[in-house]
Amino acid sequence: MVCSSSLVLFVDIVKGLINAINDEQLAVRTHIHKSLCALGDKEPSMVLSKGLNFLNTVSRGQKNHRVLIMNVLREIINAKQALKLPDDLAQVRLLNNTNTR
């Protein structure tokens, strides 16, 4: 069982990495991408949820940042052969797809 302070720290790390992935330096972006994918391998629902939240709340004008996050999410999803999304996360995806048409 994960204690609440560890969960809060994990969430804060994921949010921080998501916000920082749009760094000017390619090496930094690459390192953050790999870190988010590694965290997504351990806790895919959490990273996918925070990534989707970012995409739903950040302006479409931040195209490069959004694409970097989408690439992370794609890699996490593709790495898991039997990924099962919780209902609430799957519904967020559906709502997001409906709102973009």
C-alpha positions as CSV (number, residue, x, y, z in Angstrom):
1,M,0.0,0.0,0.0
2,V,1.3,3.4,-0.9
3,C,1.2,6.0,1.8
4,S,-0.6,9.3,0.9
5,S,2.6,11.4,1.1
6,S,4.3,9.1,-1.4
7,L,1.4,9.4,-3.7
8,V,1.3,13.1,-3.5
9,L,5.0,13.2,-4.2
10,F,4.6,10.9,-7.2
11,V,1.8,13.1,-8.6
12,D,3.9,16.2,-8.1
13,I,6.8,14.6,-9.9
14,V,4.7,13.6,-12.8
15,K,3.1,17.1,-13.1
16,G,6.5,18.7,-12.8
17,L,7.9,16.5,-15.6
18,I,4.9,17.2,-17.8
19,N,5.3,20.9,-17.3
20,A,9.1,20.8,-17.9
21,I,9.1,18.5,-21.0
22,N,9.0,21.5,-23.4
23,D,12.6,22.5,-22.4
24,E,14.7,24.3,-25.0
25,Q,17.5,21.6,-24.8
26,L,16.9,18.4,-26.7
27,A,18.9,16.4,-24.1
28,V,16.6,17.6,-21.4
29,R,13.4,16.9,-23.3
30,T,14.7,13.4,-24.1
31,H,15.6,12.7,-20.5
32,I,12.2,13.9,-19.3
33,H,10.4,11.8,-22.0
34,K,12.3,8.7,-20.8
35,S,11.5,9.5,-17.2
36,L,7.8,9.9,-17.9
37,C,7.7,6.7,-19.9
38,A,9.5,4.8,-17.0
39,L,7.0,6.2,-14.5
40,G,4.2,5.3,-16.9
41,D,5.5,1.7,-17.0
42,K,5.0,1.5,-13.3
43,E,1.8,3.5,-12.9
44,P,0.3,3.9,-16.4
45,S,-3.1,5.1,-15.2
46,M,-1.6,7.9,-13.2
47,V,0.7,9.2,-15.9
48,L,-2.0,8.9,-18.6
49,S,-4.5,10.7,-16.4
50,K,-2.1,13.6,-15.7
51,G,-1.2,13.8,-19.3
52,L,-4.8,13.9,-20.5
53,N,-5.5,16.5,-17.8
54,F,-2.7,18.6,-19.2
55,L,-4.0,18.3,-22.8
56,N,-7.5,19.2,-21.7
57,T,-6.4,22.3,-19.8
58,V,-3.6,23.8,-21.9
59,S,-4.2,26.0,-24.9
60,R,-3.9,24.4,-28.3
61,G,-1.5,27.3,-29.1
62,Q,1.1,25.4,-27.1
63,K,1.3,22.8,-30.0
64,N,4.9,21.7,-29.4
65,H,4.3,21.0,-25.7
66,R,1.1,19.2,-26.4
67,V,2.8,17.0,-29.1
68,L,5.6,16.1,-26.7
69,I,3.0,14.9,-24.1
70,M,1.0,13.0,-26.7
71,N,4.1,11.2,-27.7
72,V,4.7,10.1,-24.1
73,L,1.1,8.9,-23.8
74,R,1.3,7.0,-27.1
75,E,4.5,5.3,-25.9
76,I,3.0,4.3,-22.6
77,I,-0.1,2.9,-24.3
78,N,1.9,1.0,-26.9
79,A,4.3,-0.5,-24.3
80,K,1.4,-2.2,-22.4
81,Q,0.0,-5.1,-24.4
82,A,-3.0,-5.6,-22.1
83,L,-3.5,-2.0,-20.8
84,K,-6.9,-1.7,-19.2
85,L,-7.9,1.9,-18.5
86,P,-10.1,2.6,-15.4
87,D,-13.6,3.6,-16.5
88,D,-13.1,7.2,-15.4
89,L,-10.0,7.6,-17.4
90,A,-11.6,6.0,-20.5
91,Q,-14.5,8.4,-20.2
92,V,-12.2,11.4,-20.1
93,R,-10.7,10.2,-23.4
94,L,-14.2,9.9,-24.9
95,L,-15.2,13.3,-23.7
96,N,-12.0,14.8,-25.0
97,N,-12.6,13.2,-28.4
98,T,-16.2,14.5,-28.5
99,N,-15.1,18.1,-27.7
100,T,-12.6,18.3,-30.5
101,R,-15.1,17.8,-33.4
